[in-house]
């Protein structure tokens, strides 16, 4: 969850910087915001994918019985 919140913040900063670039306001600051937001997102996305894969695999192994009920494949 912490990585996801950092990713959300990075995209919010990048979006605000892009908005200022399009409006041609705060030229230096907007380019820094855009660069920092996209740079942080570029670093965090592979990390989030890796940890998400680890957590999904762990959840599948530990609670395989509980996951079958939502798919209609739960056997009694």
N, CA, C, O and CB atoms as a CASP TS submission, in Angstrom:
PFRMAT TS
TARGET T0000
AUTHOR 0000-0000-0000
METHOD Language model
MODEL 1
PARENT N/A
ATOM      1  N   UNK     1       0.815  -1.196   0.000  1.00  0.00           N
ATOM      2  CA  UNK     1       0.000   0.000   0.000  1.00  0.00           C
ATOM      3  C   UNK     1       0.862   1.266   0.000  1.00  0.00           C
ATOM      4  O   UNK     1       0.481   2.287  -0.571  1.00  0.00           O
ATOM      5  CB  UNK     1      -0.929  -0.005   1.202  1.00  0.00           C
ATOM      6  N   UNK     2       1.998   1.186   0.631  1.00  0.00           N
ATOM      7  CA  UNK     2       2.867   2.354   0.678  1.00  0.00           C
ATOM      8  C   UNK     2       3.403   2.689  -0.717  1.00  0.00           C
ATOM      9  O   UNK     2       3.464   3.856  -1.104  1.00  0.00           O
ATOM     10  CB  UNK     2       4.029   2.115   1.654  1.00  0.00           C
ATOM     11  N   UNK     3       3.788   1.655  -1.465  1.00  0.00           N
ATOM     12  CA  UNK     3       4.262   1.903  -2.829  1.00  0.00           C
ATOM     13  C   UNK     3       3.156   2.477  -3.696  1.00  0.00           C
ATOM     14  O   UNK     3       3.401   3.362  -4.515  1.00  0.00           O
ATOM     15  CB  UNK     3       4.799   0.614  -3.454  1.00  0.00           C
ATOM     16  N   UNK     4       1.947   1.979  -3.520  1.00  0.00           N
ATOM     17  CA  UNK     4       0.821   2.484  -4.310  1.00  0.00           C
ATOM     18  C   UNK     4       0.538   3.955  -3.993  1.00  0.00           C
ATOM     19  O   UNK     4       0.202   4.730  -4.889  1.00  0.00           O
ATOM     20  CB  UNK     4      -0.436   1.637  -4.048  1.00  0.00           C
ATOM     21  N   UNK     5       0.670   4.331  -2.745  1.00  0.00           N
ATOM     22  CA  UNK     5       0.426   5.735  -2.397  1.00  0.00           C
ATOM     23  C   UNK     5       1.548   6.635  -2.929  1.00  0.00           C
ATOM     24  O   UNK     5       1.294   7.765  -3.348  1.00  0.00           O
ATOM     25  CB  UNK     5       0.299   5.894  -0.864  1.00  0.00           C
ATOM     26  N   UNK     6       2.789   6.133  -2.912  1.00  0.00           N
ATOM     27  CA  UNK     6       3.874   6.901  -3.527  1.00  0.00           C
ATOM     28  C   UNK     6       3.662   7.044  -5.031  1.00  0.00           C
ATOM     29  O   UNK     6       3.934   8.104  -5.596  1.00  0.00           O
ATOM     30  CB  UNK     6       5.228   6.232  -3.249  1.00  0.00           C
ATOM     31  N   UNK     7       3.179   5.989  -5.683  1.00  0.00           N
ATOM     32  CA  UNK     7       2.903   6.055  -7.119  1.00  0.00           C
ATOM     33  C   UNK     7       1.798   7.067  -7.415  1.00  0.00           C
ATOM     34  O   UNK     7       1.889   7.833  -8.375  1.00  0.00           O
ATOM     35  CB  UNK     7       2.509   4.668  -7.654  1.00  0.00           C
ATOM     36  N   UNK     8       0.766   7.065  -6.594  1.00  0.00           N
ATOM     37  CA  UNK     8      -0.317   8.026  -6.774  1.00  0.00           C
ATOM     38  C   UNK     8       0.195   9.451  -6.618  1.00  0.00           C
ATOM     39  O   UNK     8      -0.155  10.333  -7.403  1.00  0.00           O
ATOM     40  CB  UNK     8      -1.446   7.755  -5.773  1.00  0.00           C
ATOM     41  N   UNK     9       1.015   9.672  -5.614  1.00  0.00           N
ATOM     42  CA  UNK     9       1.596  11.003  -5.421  1.00  0.00           C
ATOM     43  C   UNK     9       2.496  11.410  -6.573  1.00  0.00           C
ATOM     44  O   UNK     9       2.493  12.569  -6.986  1.00  0.00           O
ATOM     45  CB  UNK     9       2.379  11.048  -4.130  1.00  0.00           C
ATOM     46  N   UNK    10       3.272  10.455  -7.099  1.00  0.00           N
ATOM     47  CA  UNK    10       4.160  10.765  -8.223  1.00  0.00           C
ATOM     48  C   UNK    10       3.355  11.163  -9.451  1.00  0.00           C
ATOM     49  O   UNK    10       3.719  12.104 -10.156  1.00  0.00           O
ATOM     50  CB  UNK    10       5.061   9.562  -8.549  1.00  0.00           C
ATOM     51  N   UNK    11       2.261  10.451  -9.712  1.00  0.00           N
ATOM     52  CA  UNK    11       1.439  10.795 -10.873  1.00  0.00           C
ATOM     53  C   UNK    11       0.687  12.109 -10.667  1.00  0.00           C
ATOM     54  O   UNK    11       0.445  12.835 -11.630  1.00  0.00           O
ATOM     55  CB  UNK    11       0.449   9.672 -11.165  1.00  0.00           C
ATOM     56  N   UNK    12       0.319  12.420  -9.440  1.00  0.00           N
ATOM     57  CA  UNK    12      -0.328  13.711  -9.171  1.00  0.00           C
ATOM     58  C   UNK    12       0.645  14.863  -9.395  1.00  0.00           C
ATOM     59  O   UNK    12       0.275  15.888  -9.966  1.00  0.00           O
ATOM     60  CB  UNK    12      -0.872  13.753  -7.730  1.00  0.00           C
ATOM     61  N   UNK    13       1.878  14.697  -8.949  1.00  0.00           N
ATOM     62  CA  UNK    13       2.892  15.737  -9.166  1.00  0.00           C
ATOM     63  C   UNK    13       3.179  15.888 -10.656  1.00  0.00           C
ATOM     64  O   UNK    13       3.290  17.007 -11.159  1.00  0.00           O
ATOM     65  CB  UNK    13       4.197  15.402  -8.399  1.00  0.00           C
ATOM     66  N   UNK    14       3.299  14.764 -11.363  1.00  0.00           N
ATOM     67  CA  UNK    14       3.567  14.824 -12.801  1.00  0.00           C
ATOM     68  C   UNK    14       2.398  15.461 -13.554  1.00  0.00           C
ATOM     69  O   UNK    14       2.607  16.226 -14.495  1.00  0.00           O
ATOM     70  CB  UNK    14       3.843  13.417 -13.352  1.00  0.00           C
ATOM     71  N   UNK    15       1.182  15.149 -13.144  1.00  0.00           N
ATOM     72  CA  UNK    15       0.013  15.735 -13.811  1.00  0.00           C
ATOM     73  C   UNK    15      -0.070  17.240 -13.569  1.00  0.00           C
ATOM     74  O   UNK    15      -0.414  17.997 -14.477  1.00  0.00           O
ATOM     75  CB  UNK    15      -1.274  15.058 -13.323  1.00  0.00           C
ATOM     76  N   UNK    16       0.242  17.668 -12.362  1.00  0.00           N
ATOM     77  CA  UNK    16       0.233  19.103 -12.077  1.00  0.00           C
ATOM     78  C   UNK    16       1.322  19.818 -12.864  1.00  0.00           C
ATOM     79  O   UNK    16       1.100  20.910 -13.387  1.00  0.00           O
ATOM     80  CB  UNK    16       0.415  19.354 -10.577  1.00  0.00           C
ATOM     81  N   UNK    17       2.497  19.203 -12.948  1.00  0.00           N
ATOM     82  CA  UNK    17       3.566  19.785 -13.754  1.00  0.00           C
ATOM     83  C   UNK    17       3.200  19.852 -15.224  1.00  0.00           C
ATOM     84  O   UNK    17       3.513  20.836 -15.894  1.00  0.00           O
ATOM     85  CB  UNK    17       4.838  18.990 -13.584  1.00  0.00           C
ATOM     86  N   UNK    18       2.538  18.816 -15.740  1.00  0.00           N
ATOM     87  CA  UNK    18       2.117  18.821 -17.144  1.00  0.00           C
ATOM     88  C   UNK    18       1.061  19.900 -17.397  1.00  0.00           C
ATOM     89  O   UNK    18       1.045  20.527 -18.456  1.00  0.00           O
ATOM     90  CB  UNK    18       1.567  17.439 -17.543  1.00  0.00           C
ATOM     91  N   UNK    19       0.189  20.106 -16.423  1.00  0.00           N
ATOM     92  CA  UNK    19      -0.829  21.151 -16.556  1.00  0.00           C
ATOM     93  C   UNK    19      -0.175  22.530 -16.650  1.00  0.00           C
ATOM     94  O   UNK    19      -0.573  23.360 -17.467  1.00  0.00           O
ATOM     95  CB  UNK    19      -1.810  21.106 -15.364  1.00  0.00           C
ATOM     96  N   UNK    20       0.822  22.764 -15.815  1.00  0.00           N
ATOM     97  CA  UNK    20       1.518  24.047 -15.863  1.00  0.00           C
ATOM     98  C   UNK    20       2.328  24.197 -17.150  1.00  0.00           C
ATOM     99  O   UNK    20       2.449  25.305 -17.674  1.00  0.00           O
ATOM    100  CB  UNK    20       2.433  24.196 -14.650  1.00  0.00           C
ATOM    101  N   UNK    21       2.880  23.111 -17.663  1.00  0.00           N
ATOM    102  CA  UNK    21       3.617  23.186 -18.928  1.00  0.00           C
ATOM    103  C   UNK    21       2.663  23.557 -20.060  1.00  0.00           C
ATOM    104  O   UNK    21       2.989  24.395 -20.901  1.00  0.00           O
ATOM    105  CB  UNK    21       4.328  21.838 -19.236  1.00  0.00           C
ATOM    106  N   UNK    22       1.490  22.935 -20.082  1.00  0.00           N
ATOM    107  CA  UNK    22       0.517  23.231 -21.140  1.00  0.00           C
ATOM    108  C   UNK    22      -0.003  24.670 -21.063  1.00  0.00           C
ATOM    109  O   UNK    22      -0.282  25.295 -22.086  1.00  0.00           O
ATOM    110  CB  UNK    22      -0.655  22.257 -21.057  1.00  0.00           C
ATOM    111  N   UNK    23      -0.126  25.178 -19.851  1.00  0.00           N
ATOM    112  CA  UNK    23      -0.605  26.553 -19.692  1.00  0.00           C
ATOM    113  C   UNK    23       0.509  27.580 -19.778  1.00  0.00           C
ATOM    114  O   UNK    23       0.252  28.783 -19.730  1.00  0.00           O
ATOM    115  CB  UNK    23      -1.314  26.699 -18.377  1.00  0.00           C
ATOM    116  N   UNK    24       1.748  27.112 -19.905  1.00  0.00           N
ATOM    117  CA  UNK    24       2.925  27.968 -20.009  1.00  0.00           C
ATOM    118  C   UNK    24       3.070  28.895 -18.795  1.00  0.00           C
ATOM    119  O   UNK    24       3.346  30.087 -18.930  1.00  0.00           O
ATOM    120  CB  UNK    24       2.853  28.793 -21.288  1.00  0.00           C
ATOM    121  N   UNK    25       2.877  28.312 -17.617  1.00  0.00           N
ATOM    122  CA  UNK    25       3.057  29.040 -16.361  1.00  0.00           C
ATOM    123  C   UNK    25       4.140  28.350 -15.549  1.00  0.00           C
ATOM    124  O   UNK    25       4.313  27.135 -15.646  1.00  0.00           O
ATOM    125  CB  UNK    25       1.724  29.118 -15.555  1.00  0.00           C
ATOM    126  N   UNK    26       4.858  29.105 -14.762  1.00  0.00           N
ATOM    127  CA  UNK    26       5.904  28.562 -13.883  1.00  0.00           C
ATOM    128  C   UNK    26       6.809  27.593 -14.642  1.00  0.00           C
ATOM    129  O   UNK    26       6.929  26.427 -14.264  1.00  0.00           O
ATOM    130  CB  UNK    26       5.272  27.851 -12.670  1.00  0.00           C
ATOM    131  N   UNK    27       7.433  28.064 -15.690  1.00  0.00           N
ATOM    132  CA  UNK    27       8.144  27.208 -16.638  1.00  0.00           C
ATOM    133  C   UNK    27       9.197  26.324 -15.965  1.00  0.00           C
ATOM    134  O   UNK    27       9.207  25.112 -16.180  1.00  0.00           O
ATOM    135  CB  UNK    27       8.803  28.061 -17.699  1.00  0.00           C
ATOM    136  N   UNK    28      10.066  26.900 -15.168  1.00  0.00           N
ATOM    137  CA  UNK    28      11.139  26.111 -14.542  1.00  0.00           C
ATOM    138  C   UNK    28      10.576  25.107 -13.538  1.00  0.00           C
ATOM    139  O   UNK    28      10.981  23.945 -13.513  1.00  0.00           O
ATOM    140  CB  UNK    28      12.148  27.038 -13.841  1.00  0.00           C
ATOM    141  N   UNK    29       9.634  25.571 -12.711  1.00  0.00           N
ATOM    142  CA  UNK    29       9.071  24.691 -11.683  1.00  0.00           C
ATOM    143  C   UNK    29       8.253  23.566 -12.296  1.00  0.00           C
ATOM    144  O   UNK    29       8.287  22.432 -11.819  1.00  0.00           O
ATOM    145  CB  UNK    29       8.206  25.491 -10.718  1.00  0.00           C
ATOM    146  N   UNK    30       7.516  23.884 -13.355  1.00  0.00           N
ATOM    147  CA  UNK    30       6.670  22.852 -13.955  1.00  0.00           C
ATOM    148  C   UNK    30       7.504  21.754 -14.597  1.00  0.00           C
ATOM    149  O   UNK    30       7.130  20.583 -14.541  1.00  0.00           O
ATOM    150  CB  UNK    30       5.735  23.468 -14.991  1.00  0.00           C
ATOM    151  N   UNK    31       8.617  22.112 -15.200  1.00  0.00           N
ATOM    152  CA  UNK    31       9.477  21.092 -15.804  1.00  0.00           C
ATOM    153  C   UNK    31      10.121  20.211 -14.728  1.00  0.00           C
ATOM    154  O   UNK    31      10.285  19.007 -14.927  1.00  0.00           O
ATOM    155  CB  UNK    31      10.566  21.754 -16.670  1.00  0.00           C
ATOM    156  N   UNK    32      10.481  20.803 -13.604  1.00  0.00           N
ATOM    157  CA  UNK    32      11.047  20.026 -12.500  1.00  0.00           C
ATOM    158  C   UNK    32       9.983  19.087 -11.931  1.00  0.00           C
ATOM    159  O   UNK    32      10.274  17.925 -11.648  1.00  0.00           O
ATOM    160  CB  UNK    32      11.597  20.963 -11.390  1.00  0.00           C
ATOM    161  N   UNK    33       8.752  19.581 -11.761  1.00  0.00           N
ATOM    162  CA  UNK    33       7.675  18.736 -11.245  1.00  0.00           C
ATOM    163  C   UNK    33       7.399  17.564 -12.180  1.00  0.00           C
ATOM    164  O   UNK    33       7.236  16.429 -11.732  1.00  0.00           O
ATOM    165  CB  UNK    33       6.399  19.560 -11.046  1.00  0.00           C
ATOM    166  N   UNK    34       7.349  17.839 -13.456  1.00  0.00           N
ATOM    167  CA  UNK    34       7.081  16.798 -14.434  1.00  0.00           C
ATOM    168  C   UNK    34       8.198  15.761 -14.447  1.00  0.00           C
ATOM    169  O   UNK    34       7.939  14.558 -14.471  1.00  0.00           O
ATOM    170  CB  UNK    34       6.909  17.406 -15.822  1.00  0.00           C
ATOM    171  N   UNK    35       9.429  16.231 -14.432  1.00  0.00           N
ATOM    172  CA  UNK    35      10.570  15.327 -14.470  1.00  0.00           C
ATOM    173  C   UNK    35      10.652  14.480 -13.191  1.00  0.00           C
ATOM    174  O   UNK    35      10.911  13.279 -13.261  1.00  0.00           O
ATOM    175  CB  UNK    35      11.867  16.125 -14.663  1.00  0.00           C
ATOM    176  N   UNK    36      10.433  15.096 -12.038  1.00  0.00           N
ATOM    177  CA  UNK    36      10.529  14.352 -10.784  1.00  0.00           C
ATOM    178  C   UNK    36       9.383  13.349 -10.637  1.00  0.00           C
ATOM    179  O   UNK    36       9.595  12.225 -10.182  1.00  0.00           O
ATOM    180  CB  UNK    36      10.535  15.317  -9.598  1.00  0.00           C
ATOM    181  N   UNK    37       8.178  13.753 -11.020  1.00  0.00           N
ATOM    182  CA  UNK    37       7.035  12.844 -10.914  1.00  0.00           C
ATOM    183  C   UNK    37       7.181  11.634 -11.815  1.00  0.00           C
ATOM    184  O   UNK    37       6.950  10.504 -11.383  1.00  0.00           O
ATOM    185  CB  UNK    37       5.755  13.575 -11.251  1.00  0.00           C
ATOM    186  N   UNK    38       7.565  11.859 -13.068  1.00  0.00           N
ATOM    187  CA  UNK    38       7.725  10.739 -13.993  1.00  0.00           C
ATOM    188  C   UNK    38       8.939   9.887 -13.638  1.00  0.00           C
ATOM    189  O   UNK    38       8.918   8.670 -13.820  1.00  0.00           O
ATOM    190  CB  UNK    38       7.850  11.250 -15.423  1.00  0.00           C
ATOM    191  N   UNK    39       9.990  10.517 -13.136  1.00  0.00           N
ATOM    192  CA  UNK    39      11.164   9.751 -12.716  1.00  0.00           C
ATOM    193  C   UNK    39      10.864   8.837 -11.539  1.00  0.00           C
ATOM    194  O   UNK    39      11.277   7.677 -11.521  1.00  0.00           O
ATOM    195  CB  UNK    39      12.295  10.688 -12.354  1.00  0.00           C
ATOM    196  N   UNK    40      10.146   9.363 -10.563  1.00  0.00           N
ATOM    197  CA  UNK    40       9.780   8.544  -9.415  1.00  0.00           C
ATOM    198  C   UNK    40       8.843   7.416  -9.823  1.00  0.00           C
ATOM    199  O   UNK    40       8.973   6.292  -9.337  1.00  0.00           O
ATOM    200  CB  UNK    40       9.130   9.404  -8.335  1.00  0.00           C
ATOM    201  N   UNK    41       7.894   7.711 -10.716  1.00  0.00           N
ATOM    202  CA  UNK    41       6.987   6.665 -11.190  1.00  0.00           C
ATOM    203  C   UNK    41       7.741   5.597 -11.968  1.00  0.00           C
ATOM    204  O   UNK    41       7.435   4.411 -11.842  1.00  0.00           O
ATOM    205  CB  UNK    41       5.885   7.267 -12.064  1.00  0.00           C
ATOM    206  N   UNK    42       8.723   6.001 -12.770  1.00  0.00           N
ATOM    207  CA  UNK    42       9.502   5.031 -13.547  1.00  0.00           C
ATOM    208  C   UNK    42      10.305   4.101 -12.641  1.00  0.00           C
ATOM    209  O   UNK    42      10.545   2.947 -12.996  1.00  0.00           O
ATOM    210  CB  UNK    42      10.443   5.757 -14.510  1.00  0.00           C
ATOM    211  N   UNK    43      10.714   4.584 -11.494  1.00  0.00           N
ATOM    212  CA  UNK    43      11.452   3.741 -10.550  1.00  0.00           C
ATOM    213  C   UNK    43      10.493   2.848  -9.758  1.00  0.00           C
ATOM    214  O   UNK    43      10.799   1.683  -9.503  1.00  0.00           O
ATOM    215  CB  UNK    43      12.287   4.612  -9.587  1.00  0.00           C
ATOM    216  N   UNK    44       9.343   3.387  -9.373  1.00  0.00           N
ATOM    217  CA  UNK    44       8.448   2.661  -8.486  1.00  0.00           C
ATOM    218  C   UNK    44       7.576   1.624  -9.189  1.00  0.00           C
ATOM    219  O   UNK    44       7.179   0.646  -8.555  1.00  0.00           O
ATOM    220  CB  UNK    44       7.577   3.627  -7.776  1.00  0.00           C
ATOM    221  N   UNK    45       7.268   1.798 -10.461  1.00  0.00           N
ATOM    222  CA  UNK    45       6.382   0.855 -11.147  1.00  0.00           C
ATOM    223  C   UNK    45       6.968  -0.559 -11.181  1.00  0.00           C
ATOM    224  O   UNK    45       6.250  -1.499 -10.841  1.00  0.00           O
ATOM    225  CB  UNK    45       6.108   1.335 -12.570  1.00  0.00           C
ATOM    226  N   UNK    46       8.239  -0.765 -11.575  1.00  0.00           N
ATOM    227  CA  UNK    46       8.760  -2.138 -11.534  1.00  0.00           C
ATOM    228  C   UNK    46       8.823  -2.719 -10.122  1.00  0.00           C
ATOM    229  O   UNK    46       8.619  -3.918  -9.931  1.00  0.00           O
ATOM    230  CB  UNK    46      10.140  -2.177 -12.148  1.00  0.00           C
ATOM    231  N   UNK    47       9.103  -1.876  -9.143  1.00  0.00           N
ATOM    232  CA  UNK    47       9.131  -2.359  -7.758  1.00  0.00           C
ATOM    233  C   UNK    47       7.738  -2.790  -7.327  1.00  0.00           C
ATOM    234  O   UNK    47       7.578  -3.824  -6.679  1.00  0.00           O
ATOM    235  CB  UNK    47       9.675  -1.268  -6.804  1.00  0.00           C
ATOM    236  N   UNK    48       6.725  -1.998  -7.685  1.00  0.00           N
ATOM    237  CA  UNK    48       5.341  -2.345  -7.350  1.00  0.00           C
ATOM    238  C   UNK    48       4.922  -3.638  -8.050  1.00  0.00           C
ATOM    239  O   UNK    48       4.249  -4.475  -7.448  1.00  0.00           O
ATOM    240  CB  UNK    48       4.387  -1.196  -7.739  1.00  0.00           C
ATOM    241  N   UNK    49       5.308  -3.807  -9.296  1.00  0.00           N
ATOM    242  CA  UNK    49       4.987  -5.048 -10.011  1.00  0.00           C
ATOM    243  C   UNK    49       5.631  -6.255  -9.334  1.00  0.00           C
ATOM    244  O   UNK    49       4.994  -7.298  -9.185  1.00  0.00           O
ATOM    245  CB  UNK    49       5.448  -4.958 -11.474  1.00  0.00           C
ATOM    246  N   UNK    50       6.875  -6.120  -8.931  1.00  0.00           N
ATOM    247  CA  UNK    50       7.581  -7.228  -8.286  1.00  0.00           C
ATOM    248  C   UNK    50       6.923  -7.607  -6.960  1.00  0.00           C
ATOM    249  O   UNK    50       6.642  -8.783  -6.726  1.00  0.00           O
ATOM    250  CB  UNK    50       9.051  -6.859  -8.056  1.00  0.00           C
ATOM    251  N   UNK    51       6.676  -6.630  -6.097  1.00  0.00           N
ATOM    252  CA  UNK    51       6.084  -6.931  -4.800  1.00  0.00           C
ATOM    253  C   UNK    51       4.635  -7.378  -4.926  1.00  0.00           C
ATOM    254  O   UNK    51       4.174  -8.200  -4.134  1.00  0.00           O
ATOM    255  CB  UNK    51       6.171  -5.721  -3.895  1.00  0.00           C
ATOM    256  N   UNK    52       3.908  -6.853  -5.909  1.00  0.00           N
ATOM    257  CA  UNK    52       2.548  -7.324  -6.144  1.00  0.00           C
ATOM    258  C   UNK    52       2.523  -8.777  -6.570  1.00  0.00           C
ATOM    259  O   UNK    52       1.648  -9.539  -6.158  1.00  0.00           O
ATOM    260  CB  UNK    52       1.870  -6.471  -7.193  1.00  0.00           C
ATOM    261  N   UNK    53       3.491  -9.165  -7.401  1.00  0.00           N
ATOM    262  CA  UNK    53       3.591 -10.555  -7.824  1.00  0.00           C
ATOM    263  C   UNK    53       3.916 -11.462  -6.639  1.00  0.00           C
ATOM    264  O   UNK    53       3.358 -12.552  -6.516  1.00  0.00           O
ATOM    265  CB  UNK    53       4.655 -10.705  -8.915  1.00  0.00           C
ATOM    266  N   UNK    54       4.821 -11.007  -5.766  1.00  0.00           N
ATOM    267  CA  UNK    54       5.159 -11.806  -4.582  1.00  0.00           C
ATOM    268  C   UNK    54       3.958 -11.967  -3.653  1.00  0.00           C
ATOM    269  O   UNK    54       3.702 -13.064  -3.156  1.00  0.00           O
ATOM    270  CB  UNK    54       6.321 -11.161  -3.820  1.00  0.00           C
ATOM    271  N   UNK    55       3.234 -10.900  -3.421  1.00  0.00           N
ATOM    272  CA  UNK    55       2.083 -10.970  -2.521  1.00  0.00           C
ATOM    273  C   UNK    55       0.969 -11.820  -3.117  1.00  0.00           C
ATOM    274  O   UNK    55       0.302 -12.554  -2.388  1.00  0.00           O
ATOM    275  CB  UNK    55       1.561  -9.567  -2.213  1.00  0.00           C
ATOM    276  N   UNK    56       0.756 -11.735  -4.427  1.00  0.00           N
ATOM    277  CA  UNK    56      -0.266 -12.547  -5.071  1.00  0.00           C
ATOM    278  C   UNK    56       0.070 -14.020  -5.024  1.00  0.00           C
ATOM    279  O   UNK    56      -0.812 -14.849  -4.800  1.00  0.00           O
ATOM    280  CB  UNK    56      -0.453 -12.114  -6.496  1.00  0.00           C
ATOM    281  N   UNK    57       1.331 -14.359  -5.233  1.00  0.00           N
ATOM    282  CA  UNK    57       1.745 -15.753  -5.158  1.00  0.00           C
ATOM    283  C   UNK    57       1.619 -16.310  -3.752  1.00  0.00           C
ATOM    284  O   UNK    57       1.218 -17.459  -3.569  1.00  0.00           O
ATOM    285  CB  UNK    57       3.167 -15.900  -5.639  1.00  0.00           C
ATOM    286  N   UNK    58       1.955 -15.510  -2.770  1.00  0.00           N
ATOM    287  CA  UNK    58       1.834 -15.940  -1.371  1.00  0.00           C
ATOM    288  C   UNK    58       0.367 -16.156  -1.012  1.00  0.00           C
ATOM    289  O   UNK    58       0.021 -17.145  -0.366  1.00  0.00           O
ATOM    290  CB  UNK    58       2.472 -14.898  -0.418  1.00  0.00           C
ATOM    291  N   UNK    59      -0.486 -15.238  -1.426  1.00  0.00           N
ATOM    292  CA  UNK    59      -1.909 -15.375  -1.128  1.00  0.00           C
ATOM    293  C   UNK    59      -2.527 -16.571  -1.815  1.00  0.00           C
ATOM    294  O   UNK    59      -3.444 -17.186  -1.269  1.00  0.00           O
ATOM    295  CB  UNK    59      -2.645 -14.129  -1.529  1.00  0.00           C
ATOM    296  N   UNK    60      -2.059 -16.910  -2.976  1.00  0.00           N
ATOM    297  CA  UNK    60      -2.587 -18.066  -3.693  1.00  0.00           C
ATOM    298  C   UNK    60      -2.187 -19.367  -3.007  1.00  0.00           C
ATOM    299  O   UNK    60      -2.975 -20.312  -2.964  1.00  0.00           O
ATOM    300  CB  UNK    60      -2.099 -18.063  -5.141  1.00  0.00           C
ATOM    301  N   UNK    61      -0.988 -19.424  -2.479  1.00  0.00           N
ATOM    302  CA  UNK    61      -0.530 -20.634  -1.802  1.00  0.00           C
ATOM    303  C   UNK    61      -1.184 -20.810  -0.435  1.00  0.00           C
ATOM    304  O   UNK    61      -1.566 -21.919  -0.063  1.00  0.00           O
ATOM    305  CB  UNK    61       0.978 -20.603  -1.649  1.00  0.00           C
ATOM    306  N   UNK    62      -1.308 -19.734   0.295  1.00  0.00           N
ATOM    307  CA  UNK    62      -1.792 -19.826   1.668  1.00  0.00           C
ATOM    308  C   UNK    62      -3.298 -20.034   1.729  1.00  0.00           C
ATOM    309  O   UNK    62      -3.771 -20.865   2.505  1.00  0.00           O
ATOM    310  CB  UNK    62      -1.417 -18.579   2.438  1.00  0.00           C
ATOM    311  N   UNK    63      -4.052 -19.307   0.937  1.00  0.00           N
ATOM    312  CA  UNK    63      -5.516 -19.366   1.048  1.00  0.00           C
ATOM    313  C   UNK    63      -6.142 -19.838  -0.263  1.00  0.00           C
ATOM    314  O   UNK    63      -7.037 -19.183  -0.797  1.00  0.00           O
ATOM    315  CB  UNK    63      -6.084 -17.986   1.438  1.00  0.00           C
ATOM    316  N   UNK    64      -5.676 -20.966  -0.775  1.00  0.00           N
ATOM    317  CA  UNK    64      -6.221 -21.491  -2.026  1.00  0.00           C
ATOM    318  C   UNK    64      -7.680 -21.912  -1.856  1.00  0.00           C
ATOM    319  O   UNK    64      -8.467 -21.790  -2.795  1.00  0.00           O
ATOM    320  CB  UNK    64      -5.383 -22.680  -2.516  1.00  0.00           C
ATOM    321  N   UNK    65      -8.047 -22.398  -0.692  1.00  0.00           N
ATOM    322  CA  UNK    65      -9.429 -22.818  -0.454  1.00  0.00           C
ATOM    323  C   UNK    65     -10.375 -21.622  -0.472  1.00  0.00           C
ATOM    324  O   UNK    65     -11.478 -21.711  -1.012  1.00  0.00           O
ATOM    325  CB  UNK    65      -9.542 -23.558   0.885  1.00  0.00           C
ATOM    326  N   UNK    66      -9.959 -20.526   0.104  1.00  0.00           N
ATOM    327  CA  UNK    66     -10.822 -19.351   0.167  1.00  0.00           C
ATOM    328  C   UNK    66     -10.978 -18.694  -1.190  1.00  0.00           C
ATOM    329  O   UNK    66     -12.009 -18.078  -1.459  1.00  0.00           O
ATOM    330  CB  UNK    66     -10.274 -18.350   1.159  1.00  0.00           C
ATOM    331  N   UNK    67      -9.982 -18.812  -2.046  1.00  0.00           N
ATOM    332  CA  UNK    67     -10.063 -18.161  -3.344  1.00  0.00           C
ATOM    333  C   UNK    67     -10.951 -18.912  -4.321  1.00  0.00           C
ATOM    334  O   UNK    67     -11.376 -18.327  -5.318  1.00  0.00           O
ATOM    335  CB  UNK    67      -8.689 -18.013  -3.925  1.00  0.00           C
ATOM    336  N   UNK    68     -11.249 -20.175  -4.080  1.00  0.00           N
ATOM    337  CA  UNK    68     -12.073 -20.936  -5.003  1.00  0.00           C
ATOM    338  C   UNK    68     -13.540 -20.560  -4.955  1.00  0.00           C
ATOM    339  O   UNK    68     -14.247 -20.743  -5.946  1.00  0.00           O
ATOM    340  CB  UNK    68     -11.927 -22.383  -4.722  1.00  0.00           C
ATOM    341  N   UNK    69     -14.021 -20.043  -3.838  1.00  0.00           N
ATOM    342  CA  UNK    69     -15.423 -19.709  -3.697  1.00  0.00           C
ATOM    343  C   UNK    69     -15.878 -18.586  -4.598  1.00  0.00           C
ATOM    344  O   UNK    69     -17.016 -18.619  -5.068  1.00  0.00           O
ATOM    345  CB  UNK    69     -15.707 -19.355  -2.301  1.00  0.00           C
ATOM    346  N   UNK    70     -15.076 -17.627  -4.853  1.00  0.00           N
ATOM    347  CA  UNK    70     -15.478 -16.515  -5.698  1.00  0.00           C
ATOM    348  C   UNK    70     -15.464 -16.877  -7.183  1.00  0.00           C
ATOM    349  O   UNK    70     -16.027 -16.149  -7.999  1.00  0.00           O
ATOM    350  CB  UNK    70     -14.574 -15.332  -5.450  1.00  0.00           C
ATOM    351  N   UNK    71     -14.838 -17.974  -7.534  1.00  0.00           N
ATOM    352  CA  UNK    71     -14.801 -18.405  -8.935  1.00  0.00           C
ATOM    353  C   UNK    71     -15.819 -19.506  -9.217  1.00  0.00           C
ATOM    354  O   UNK    71     -15.992 -19.912 -10.366  1.00  0.00           O
ATOM    355  CB  UNK    71     -13.401 -18.892  -9.299  1.00  0.00           C
ATOM    356  N   UNK    72     -16.473 -19.976  -8.206  1.00  0.00           N
ATOM    357  CA  UNK    72     -17.447 -21.051  -8.384  1.00  0.00           C
ATOM    358  C   UNK    72     -16.808 -22.418  -8.502  1.00  0.00           C
ATOM    359  O   UNK    72     -17.446 -23.349  -8.994  1.00  0.00           O
ATOM    360  CB  UNK    72     -18.277 -20.790  -9.597  1.00  0.00           C
ATOM    361  N   UNK    73     -15.567 -22.567  -8.066  1.00  0.00           N
ATOM    362  CA  UNK    73     -14.887 -23.843  -8.182  1.00  0.00           C
ATOM    363  C   UNK    73     -14.597 -24.457  -6.822  1.00  0.00           C
ATOM    364  O   UNK    73     -13.759 -25.352  -6.710  1.00  0.00           O
ATOM    365  CB  UNK    73     -13.605 -23.678  -8.957  1.00  0.00           C
ATOM    366  N   UNK    74     -15.259 -23.998  -5.822  1.00  0.00           N
ATOM    367  CA  UNK    74     -15.022 -24.498  -4.472  1.00  0.00           C
ATOM    368  C   UNK    74     -15.655 -25.873  -4.325  1.00  0.00           C
ATOM    369  O   UNK    74     -16.857 -26.031  -4.542  1.00  0.00           O
ATOM    370  CB  UNK    74     -15.583 -23.520  -3.411  1.00  0.00           C
ATOM    371  N   UNK    75     -14.861 -26.861  -3.960  1.00  0.00           N
ATOM    372  CA  UNK    75     -15.355 -28.213  -3.781  1.00  0.00           C
ATOM    373  C   UNK    75     -15.482 -28.511  -2.299  1.00  0.00           C
ATOM    374  O   UNK    75     -14.655 -28.077  -1.496  1.00  0.00           O
ATOM    375  CB  UNK    75     -14.430 -29.233  -4.467  1.00  0.00           C
ATOM    376  N   UNK    76     -16.498 -29.239  -1.946  1.00  0.00           N
ATOM    377  CA  UNK    76     -16.698 -29.573  -0.537  1.00  0.00           C
ATOM    378  C   UNK    76     -16.321 -30.985  -0.264  1.00  0.00           C
ATOM    379  O   UNK    76     -16.425 -31.443   0.874  1.00  0.00           O
ATOM    380  CB  UNK    76     -18.122 -29.340  -0.122  1.00  0.00           C
TER
END
